[in-house]
């Protein structure tokens, strides 16, 4: 039988990759010196470079540097404590330290602002109890407060990777160092931490990507970062080209961090041996050392999860009747509907792309998958700009099509932005599932007359159900928490839980913001608990 021509065979893959990579390609096209707005965009950028852009870059630089140092310190310390020492509660802390992953950073920012601000319950209680006046604590809405919020919620990225690296690679070198007479502090400093350095670098790169992609914390704290500057260029200055060109600066930094993370992951794979290392017994601690290790692990859990949740439960326990229960059901339905549709479509796209790579692992297919996976490294702010930019061009060229009305302020535009952002999450999960299916099963199925999508339905799908369910869950949770894309593209009177939590907190209605914020935390707990269960099973 004649085979399908090469170009025709790859057209669906290229179209799918173009659909997912269009926002990034549009941002790059914004630098082309064409169109009536290019001169105005250049003038606005020059004006911003002379006035506010250095401040954006300086604030973003300091924020990223301090968050990187803080998460590296907290994540490494907790990973060393639970991997190498035995103390009360160690087995529980192995999964408790993952709980802050369920807390969106902007939710933690609202909670700490409500509790620690000048009129908050903590300072008010201290003034009444001690008879003092004035401010007793530093201002929460500051660079230091933002660093505290990000470190409290993002350190699990470093902890998880460092713990995995220490458990897999440090067993035999640590035992060899002990036999050579090295003391425990020296073994940790010269053996364990250098072996975990690639994992820490990969975790810090992920933390920095999340920090740069943030809009909720920076906007709520009034910080002048590159992410908030993109919105100002778009909405305040009303120039989408200037916003797109400013977004490319953020995109370049994110892609550089993604490259660092991949290099660190390669070093981690290179360091792993082909043999299976024996499990080392943790060193039992006694006396003050035991309680010091307990405090090192307990403090991040309290600051990143227990305290924010307790503060959100306070208005619920005070008076349930004042909470917007009727509107909450409407917000929850919007969030569930958009996230559910996105999860189903993302899994379908991931299955199609992963099947194409398994059938034809050529350079074109691998390039298409890399192009389609690029969206996860792009912040939601950048995706919105890159998505609306080509829509505006087409709307100006062909106004009779009404393309702008189909994408902006509609569910279609939100789902498109979600797919660009989170399809890579589903693709990674599906590919990990395919890695556990031997190619010999495909050969046997072809010999029995099953090929193409029949092979997918009868052989692959039964073996990929768990991976597909995990992929759908991860995409669903990420879409529920997405804020920047939803704020700009949402239809009228179709607010989601994330948007409502941000708006209520911005209006200083933090008690009402507790209900949607708690719902987001409850949804985020599902993948965290599954991850902790998988780690315990391993």
NUNU-590535 format. One record per residue: z, y, x of N, C-alpha, C in turn; residue in one letter. Coordinates in pm, whole numbers, plus 50000, padded with zeros to 5 digits. Each point is the difference from the previous one (the first is absolute). Layout:
<pts>
ZYXZYXZYXA/...
</pts>
This chain:
<pts>
500004988050084500005012049916500005012550087X/499325010449953499935012450076501315007649987X/500465005450112501255007450000499755014449955X/501075006249947499915013949957499785008950122X/499115010049991499775008850115501305006550046X/500045002850132501225005250062500445013149935X/499055009449979500375013049945500504998749856X/499324991849920500404998449862501344993049989X/500294990950092501254992749997501205008950026X/499835010650077501115008750037500095012749916X/499085001949907500045012149917501295000949920X/500464989549929501275001349926501195003450089X/500054994050120501115003150090499975014650045X/498815004850033499885013850046500365009849888X/499574996949877500345008749888501515000249976X/500634988350011501454999449981500725008050108X/499574998450125500625007650108499765015049984X/498805003749956499735014249976500865005849889X/500244992049896500885004349891501415002850050X/500504991550090501365001650049500115010250114X/498915001750076500055008950116499415013849971X/499565002649877499365012849969500885012050030X/501314999949967500805011950032500045003350150X/500114989950084500045002450144498655005350048X/498914994249952498685004650041499745014349951X/500515003449882499825013749949500755010150086X/501174996250050500745009150087499235002750128X/499414989650058499215002150121498785008549972X/499404998349880498825007949965500355014649975X/501255003249976500375013949974499825008950122X/499894994050119499795007950121498545003250026X/499104994349922498595003050018499735014449958X/499245007650077499765014349969498945001649892X/500254994449883499075001249888500785004249878X/499305005649903500635004049876500475014350003X/500115006349881500395014149996501465002550037X/500864989749992501415002350027500424997250142X/499054995850085500394996350136500485012250081X/499325011449984500425012050073501375004849954X/500254999649868501295004249949501114990550046X/499704987050001500984990450047500355002550147X/498985002750081500285003050140500845012450017X/499735010349919500795012350009501464997549960X/500204991749896501364997149957500744992050106X/499324990450061500654992450106500355008850119X/499125009150036500325009150111501205008949966X/500055004549875501145008149958501294991850000X/499924987349954501184991450003500424996950143X/499024998250090500334997250140500715011750065X/499715012049954500655011850057501345003249934X/500294993849886501215003749927500924987949978X/499634990949907500944989749955499764986450063X/498804997450052499714986750051500904996050117X/500295008850097500934996050106501374995949946X/500475006949895501274996149940499934986449934X/498884997149930499824986849941500084989150107X/499245002150107499944989950105501364998550071X/500685011250025501274999550070501054992749915X/500085003349872500964993249912499694985149988X/498724996749984499614985949989500314992550129X/499775006550115500284993650129501484997050015X/500845009949973501454997950015500514989749899X/499495000649878500434990349900499634985950043X/498764997950044499594986850044500764995150121X/500265009050097500724996050122501434995849969X/500715008049919501394996849970500114987649912X/499094998449906500024988049916499704987650084X/499055001150092499684988650087501204995950083X/500695009850061501184996850080501114993949915X/500235005749882501074995049915499754985949949X/498784997449952499704986649949499974989750113X/499525003950118500004990750112501434996250039X/500915009850000501394997350036500694991349895X/499895003849872500674992549893499394986249984X/498664999249999499354987149982500284990450115X/499975004950123500284991350115501464995550003X/500925009249972501424996550003500334989449894X/499505001749880500284990249895499334986750029X/498775000350055499324987550033500744992350108X/500485006950103500774993450105501304994449944X/500655007349912501294995649947499874987149920X/499024999349909499904988149914499314988450071X/499255002750108499284989350069500844993250108X/500885007450065500674994850119501514998549987X/500595005149895501444999649987500404993849867X/501184994350000500574994249880501255007849963X/500055005349878501115008149953500074998549848X/501065004449936500124998349855498875006949925X/499334992549912498935005649918498645000250067X/499854993650116498705000850069498884994349915X/500214988449936498964993949920499615008849881X/500965007149945499705009149889499255012450048X/500385005150117499335011950052498544997150036X/499644987650026498624996850032499045004549890X/500444998949874499145004449890500455013349940X/501275003350013500455013049949499355011650073X/499724998250129499375010750077498585003049956X/499404991349917498665002449948500005008249871X/501165001649936500055006449869499495014449999X/500225008350103499455013649994498485000649986X/499284989050026498565000149975499675002349853X/500934996649911499775002049857500195014549957X/500545008550085500285013949965498845008950043X/499275006149908499045010250041500725011550070X/499385005250104500665010550079500295012349916X/499095003749909500245012149922501164997949901X/500224987849953501154997349914501305001850078X/500054994850122501195001950083500255014850028X/498945007650019500165014450024500625006949879X/499564996549878500585006249881501494996749988X/500334987450026501384995549982500935007150097X/499635000450127500885006350098500085015249979X/498935005949952500065014349971500995002949887X/499954991949896500915001849887501454997950042X/500254990650090501374996450035500585008950110X/499165004750093500515007050118499785015049998X/499265005449902499745014250000501275008149971X/499895013450008501185008749987500724997949868X/499244998449892500614997949868500154985449964X/499754990950095500114985849973501444995349989X/500194987749954501384995149979500804998650128X/499364997050114500764998050123500605013150049X/499175010450016500535012850049500935006449899X/499704998549871500895005649898501364993350005X/500014986750014501284993050010500785003550125X/499315001650112500695003850123500605014049992X/499275009249939500535013649987501235000249909X/499934992349891501154999749909501214993150064X/499754989450076501124992450058500635007150119X/499175006950080500515006250122500225015049987X/499595005649888500195014349982499095008350088X/498824995150032499075007150086498945007149918X/499235008450066498925007349935498764999350087X/498865002549937498745000350073499414986150020X/498944999650080499304987550026500794991850102X/500194987249969500744991150087499114990350076X/498784997749953499074990650062498705007050031X/499234995250097498705006150030499054999249880X/499015008549999499015000249892499194986950001X/499924993849882499284987449990498495002250011X/499505010449935498565002650000499605006850131X/499914992050102499685005050133499314988850078X/499615003250122499384989950084500964988650028X/501265003250028500984989550023500214991249878X/500045006249881500134992149879498824990849976X/498795004950028498814991549985500034988450098X/500425002550123500114989350099501004989549952X/501125004549947501014990749949499434991249888X/499255006149909499424992649887499014989750051X/499105003850089498974990750049500614988850082X/500975003250084500624989450081500744990149909X/500665005049896500764991249911499114990749920X/498775004349969499134991949915498944992250077X/499675004150121498884993850072500414991450118X/501274999950039500394991950115499714985149981X/499964994449874499724985649989498674995650060X/499025008950012498754996350067500274995650144X/500805007950071500324996650138500934988050005X/500994999649912500964989049998499304986649977X/499094999549904499354987449966499174994750116X/499185008550060499144995450110500824996850125X/501015008350029500824997350119500824987349982X/500514997649882500764987749976499124987750016X/498775000849948499084988850014499664997450147X/499775010750076499674998450141501174994350080X/501205004749972501164994950072500284985449967X/499824996149876500234986249963498974990550055X/498765004950021498924991250044499844999550151X/500275011050070499635000850141501175001350097X/501195003749951501095003250092500924988350028X/499774988549938500964988950011500104994950143X/498904995250054500034994050133500255010250112X/499385012049998500335009650106501475004349999X/500585001649881501425003749995500884988950056X/499654987349971500774988950052499864999050153X/498785002550048499794999750145500795011150069X/500035011949940500775011050058501484996950000X/500494993249896501414996449996500344990050110X/499144990250023500244990250105499965006350139X/499255010950014499955007050129501165009750019X/500905000649904501215007950017499935014149948X/498965003649926499905013749947500995001949885X/500685011249999500935003149892499235003049872X/500714999549888499345001849871499345013849986X/500655011150034499305012949990498735000550083X/500054994050119498805000050084498914991249941X/500374988749939499004991449937499305007249885X/500785007549924499395007549888499095011050052X/500485007250105499265011550049498744996050076X/500054989350078498894996650089499134988649951X/500464992449899499224988749952499615001649853X/500995001649913499735000049856499195012349957X/500475011950038499325012149955498575001250056X/499744996950129498595000350044499114990149925X/500534988249966499194990549923499725005149859X/500945007549943499815005449865499255013249999X/499665005550118499385013250005498675000749924X/499094990250009498785000849918500295000149851X/500974992149956500354999849858500575013449957X/500855006050084500555013149967498895010549994X/499054999350092498885009549998499184998449874X/499744987649958499244997849877500765005249880X/501304997649994500805005049889500055015149996X/500165006450117500035014750005498655005749956X/498894993650037498695004749956499894999549848X/500494989349938500004999249854500885010849939X/501165002550061500895010449951499335013750006X/499325002850111499345013050013498865001649900X/499284989249971498955000949899500595003249863X/501134993949966500655003049873500535014449999X/500535004650113500545013550007498895010449985X/498894998050069498905009549990499374999849861X/500034988449935499394999049866500895006049892X/501245003050032500935004749897499635013949951X/500155001749869499875013249939501265003849923X/500664990249936501125002949914501175006250074X/500424994250113501165005150074499695013850058X/498845001450063499665012850063499875011149897X/499364997049887499845010249897501345003649937X/500844990249973501285002649936500945007750092X/499954997250130500845007150096499395013350045X/498805003249953499375012650038499555000450144X/499644988650057499584999450140498505002350010X/499605007150103498605003350022499384989750094X/499544988849944499354989550078498515000049973X/499284991750073498564999149980499684994949860X/500804990749950499764994549868500135010749892X/501035008150005500135010849902498955010850022X/499585002050126498965009950026498674996349938X/499714987149989498764995749935500015004149854X/501114998249933500095004049860499885015149984X/500595007450092499905014549990498565004850020X/499304993950096498605003850022499164996749878X/500344989149931499224995949884500345008349876X/501315001249970500415006149874500225015050011X/500665004550108500295014350011498785007950047X/499294994850101498835007050052498714996149928X/500054989649918498864995849919498774997250085X/500194992750110498874996350084500164985450041X/499224991549938500144985750027499454996150135X/499015007650052499474996750133501055002650108X/500715011149987501075002850097501094989349992X/500334995849878500994989349986499504987050061X/498714997149982499454987650056500005000450152X/499645011350058499995001050146501414999550056X/500965005849927501404998950044500484985549986X/499524993049898500414986149980499484991050112X/498865003550059499504991850110500925000350121X/500725011050020500985000550109501094989549978X/500494999249876501014990049968499424985950009X/498744998549958499354986950007499854995450145X/499675009050090499854996350141501324995150058X/501095006749966501314995650050500374986449944X/499734997849871500334987349937499194988750062X/498725002250023499174989650062500474996950142X/500455010350073500554997550133501274991549992X/500855002949903501204991749981499644985849960X/498974998549918499554986649962499514992250122X/499325006950091499554993550123501204995650084X/501035008550009501204996350075500674987849937X/500064999849866500644988749932499244987050025X/498685000549998499204988050025500154995250143X/500035009450095500204996050139501374993650018X/501015005549933501324994250010500044986049938X/499304998149888499934986849939499304990150091X/498965004450071499324991250094500934995950113X/500795009350049500964996650106501044990249950X/500395001449873500964990649944499404986049993X/498734999049961499374986849994499804994450140X/499725009050098499804995250137501294994750059X/501135006049960501294995850056500484986949942X/499484996149883500484987749938499384988150067X/500814990250033499504988050063499464990249900X/499324989750050499454989949912501044990049956X/501124999150073501044990749962500995006849907X/500764992049932501005005249907501355000850071X/500525012050011501265002050072501164995149916X/500994994750068501194995449930500815011849950X/500684997849890500805010549941501295001750081X/500255012250043501205002850077501165003049906X/501194995950041501195002749922500485014250030X/500245008149896500495013650025501374999850065X/500265010250079501275001250071501075005049905X/501094992749989501105003949910500765011850060X/500195010349918500745011950041501444999249949X/500905006950070501404999949964500575014150011X/501025002549922500725012550010499175012049959X/500095010650080499335012549967498484998550004X/499484991250089498564998150006499454994549868X/500774991249935499554994449872499855011049896X/500985008749989499935010449898499015010950038X/499765002050129498965009650040498624995149958X/499724987150019498724994549955499875000649849X/501114997549929499985000849854499695014349954X/500585009950068499765013949963498565004150030X/499444995250112498625003250034499044995349892X/500274988549940499134994749895500325005649863X/501275003049974500385004649866499615014549976X/500085008450101499725014349979498575002549952X/498954994150060498665002549946499814995049857X/500634988849965499874995049863500665009549902X/501175005150035500705009349911499225013049986X/499545005550112499295012849995498624998949937X/499334988650019498634998749953499854994149862X/501054993049949499854993649870501235001649912X/501174996150048501194999649914500375014049951X/500105009750090500395013549960498975006549907X/498684999450027499055005849904500064993549862X/500114986849995500074993349870501285003949926X/501125000750071501255004049935499925014249946X/499355008850074499865013849952499095000849878X/498974991649994499124999949883500674993849878X/500914990750022500724994049888501055009349941X/500425010150077501055009149952499615007349872X/498825006449989499675006549873499774990049886X/499574987950034499834990049895501354995949943X/500994998650087501324996149953500715011449926X/499645012650031500685011349937499625001449853X/498705000049972499565002049861498584994549985X/499894988849934498694993849981499165007649897X/500635007249911499255006049889499115011550042X/500305006650113499205011550041498754995950077X/499884987350030498854995550079498774998549910X/498805002950054498774999949919499464985849980X/500674992249916499614986149985498634998649935X/499705008049897498714998749931498855003350094X/500115011150071498945003550095499954990350117X/501144994350034500024990350110499084988149970X/500004995349877499124988849965498535003950016X/499665012349966498625004850018499655000850148X/500905005250081499745000850145499884986150060X/500904991049958499974986550055498704992949962X/499545001949876498754993649959498825005150082X/499945013050024498925005450083500024994050140X/501194999250058500114994350134499624985350002X/500494992449903499694985749995498514997849976X/499405007849914498584998249969499135002950122X/500205011450063499175003550115500244990450117X/501264996650026500304991150112499494985949973X/500114995249875499504986749968498504998950015X/499275010049950498544999850015499615000450147X/500685008450076499705000950144500284986850071X/501114993649966500344987350066498964989349972X/499554998949875498994989949966498685002850070X/499555012549999498735003350066500114998450151X/501125003750059500154998750145499974985450042X/500654991249924499984985750032498604994449985X/499275004249896498634995249982499115004350117X/500115012750042499215004950113500394992650127X/501294997950021500464992950120499504985650003X/500014993349886499494986349995498524999550033X/499225009449946498565000250027499725002750148X/500715009750059499785003250140500464988850092X/501144994149970500504989150084499094987749991X/499474997249882499074988949986498715002550078X/499515012449996498805003350076500234998250149X/501165004050049500304998350143500114985350036X/500554991949911500144985850030498644993050000X/499115004249913498674993749993499085004950111X/500095013050032499115005750102500815009150093X/500674994350099500825008250091499165006950107X/498985007449957499155007050096500525014150024X/499315007450087500455013450037499945009649882X/498984998649913499885009049886501174998249904X/500344987649970501104997349907501325004950056X/500244997650130501245004850060500065015250000X/498875006550026499995014649996500255005449861X/499464993249898500245004249862501474998949965X/500644989250042501424998349970500855010450072X/499675003250123500755010550070499825013649933X/498785002649953499755012749931500765000649869X/500044988849928500734999749873501505000750018X/500494995550115501444999950025500515013150057X/499115009550026500415012450064500815008949906X/499894998149869500655008949907501514999450004X/500584988550037501454999049999500645008950106X/499265002750108500535008850104499835014849967X/499345003049887499725013849963501055004649899X/500665011450023500985004849903499385003149865X/500824999449896499515002949866499455014149987X/500585009450073499505013749998498565000650048X/499724993050108498655000050057499024992949906X/500454989249937499124992749910499585008649882X/500935007749946499675008749887498935010150039X/500195006350115499025009950046498644993450024X/500014988650068498744993150028499344994549876X/500764997149896499414994849876499395011149916X/500695011349990499505010949917498895008050066X/499914999250132498965007750069498594995449963X/499634987150012498664996049957499775001349851X/501074998349920499865002049856499615014449970X/500615009650071499635014049983498585002850042X/499564993650110498615001850043499024995049894X/500254988049948499104994549898500075008049871X/501185004949964500125008049879499225013050011X/500005006050121499235012350019498514997450001X/499594988450055498574997050006499464994849867X/500794992249928499564993849874501065002549893X/500125012149950501065002849902499834992649869X/498784995949967499794993249873500594986049997X/500304994550115500584986550003501474999949957X/500695010950020501415000549964500884990850083X/499634998350129500754990850085501425005050026X/500155013250008501345005350026500984996649890X/499535000149875500884996649888500384985349998X/499184991550064500314985750002501044996350105X/500055007650108500864996550112501285008350001X/499915012949973501185008650004500744999349866X/501315000150008500904999449884499674988349908X/499674988650057499764987949923500654988250072X/500184989249924500554987950060499044994050101X/498695002149980499014994850094500205005750139X/500235013050009500215006250130501264995050068X/501084998149923501254995150059499824985850053X/499374991349920499804986250043499114999550123X/498985008550005499135000450117500815003850125X/500815010549989500825004150114500984988950040X/500604993549901500914988950030499284988750073X/498794996749955499264989150065499665003650144X/499605012450023499715004350137501254998750087X/501155003249943501245000350077500584986150022X/499904991149901500794987750003499194987249999X/498685000649999499234987650006500254992550130X/500265007250107500274993550128501264991649995X/500995004049918501224992049986499674986449940X/499195000249892499614987349938499134991750093X/499115006550073499104992850090500784993050111X/501025006550054500804993850105500734987749949X/500545000749879500704988649943499054988449972X/498825003049946499024989449970499504993650129X/499775008050103499544994450127501064991050063X/501295003749987501054991350051500034986949923X/499695000349870499914987649924498834991550041X/498875006250028498814992750046500254993750136X/500825006450082500264994550133500704986549994X/500654997149888500694987149986499134989349934X/498755003449965499084990349940499024995450107X/500014987550042499094995650107498555000249954X/499115002650093498575000349970499464986349963X/500734989650037499534986549965499964998049849X/500865007049926499954998949855498695005649945X/499525011050059498725005649957498864990350027X/500014993750116498944990550033500024988149904X/501194995249969500094988749907499515003949861X/500355012049955499575004449868498495001749995X/499395005050107498545001450000499324986449997X/500554990250070499444986649995500074994049860X/501005004449922500144995049863499285008849899X/499215009950047499155007849912500605012949949X/501105004750057500625012449956499815010550108X/499465011649964499765010750097500075013449927X/499985010850078500015013449942501285002749924X/499855006149882501175003349920500614987649934X/499224989149988500604987549957501024994850099X/499705001850129500964996450104501255008649989X/499795012749970501135009149985500884995949882X/499374996849887500764997049878500704986550007X/499374990050060500524986549993500834995950121X/499805006750115500714996150122500915011250049X/499445012050017500775010750061501075005649906X/499625002749875500925006949910501314992649979X/499994986749977501304993149986500905001550121X/499405001550120500795001550122500375014550029X/499355009449928500235014350024500825006549890X/500524992349908500725006149888501245007650047X/500754994150093501215006750047499675012650080X/498994999250085499595011850077499475010949908X/499264996149897499475009849906501135006649921X/500994992049959501145005749928500775009750089X/500204996450127500695009050093499195012850021X/498684998750013499155011850017500075009149879X/499934994149879500095008149878501345007149990X/501084993350039501335006249994500115011650096X/499524998350123500095010750098499185012249957X/498784997749953499175011149953500645006949880X/500544992149909500645005549881501165009250038X/500854995750091501155008150039499555012650074X/499054998850091499525011750072499365010249906X/499254995249902499385009149904501045006849911X/501064992949967501065006249919500655011750074X/500124999150132500705010350078499075010950051X/498684998649987499075009850054500155013349927X/500175010950076500245013149941498855009850014X/499465002950122499015010850011498744997749917X/499404988250009498784997349925500245000849851X/501134995049954500295000249857500215014249950X/500655008450079500265013849957498715007849975X/499024998050085498765007849990499054994249897X/499914986849991498954993649920500474995449863X/501285001149968500494994349875499425007449879X/499744992949890499565006749877501135008449941X/499635008949911501005008349935500914991549912X/501295003150001501014993049922500024985150034X/499744996650125500044986050044500774998950131X/501185005750001500814999750121500514985950026X/500164996850127500574987250041501445002150045X/500674989050028501405001050043500145007950129X/499084998050094500085007250128499815014949980X/499035003949917499745014349977501165006549926X/500534993149900501115005549922501245001650087X/500294990150084501165001250089499865012150091X/498795002350053499775011650086500155013149922X/499405000849881500055012449923501415003449953X/500734990049953501375002649955500895004350116X/499844993650114500805004050117499625013950047X/498715003249997499565013450042500565010849908X/500184996749872500565009549904501534999749998X/500604993350100501464998950012500634992549883X/499254991549935500534991449893500214986050059X/500884999650100500154987750077500684989049920X/500825003649902500604989749916498964992549919X/499025007349944498934993649925499064992350092X/499865004550124499124993050094500564986650043X/501294997449973500604987450044499394988049929X/499655001549872499484988649924498654995250053X/498975008550012498754995150059500144995950147X/500905006550073500194996250140500594986050012X/500974996849916500574986650001498984989649960X/499115003449907498954990549962499094997050118X/499655010150079499174997850117500724991350102X/501295002250018500774991850094500054985549952X/500214998049870500074986449946498684992650020X/498885006949982498704993650023499814997050148X/500445009150087499834997950143500854988950056X/501044995949927500854989250049499294986550000X/499024998149913499374986849987499364995350130X/499105007950065499434995150125501024999050113X/501035008649998501024999250105500764986849990X/500374996049879500714987449982499114988250035X/498705000749966499094989250038499874999150152X/499955011650067499905000050146501264994150063X/501165003849951501234994550056500094985049976X/499534995449884500014985749973499074992550094X/498835005950027499054993650092500584999250141X/500715010650043500584999850133501114989650011X/500814998649895501044989750002499394986150000X/498914998449924499344986949998499404996450134X/499465010050069499434997350132501094995950097X/
</pts>
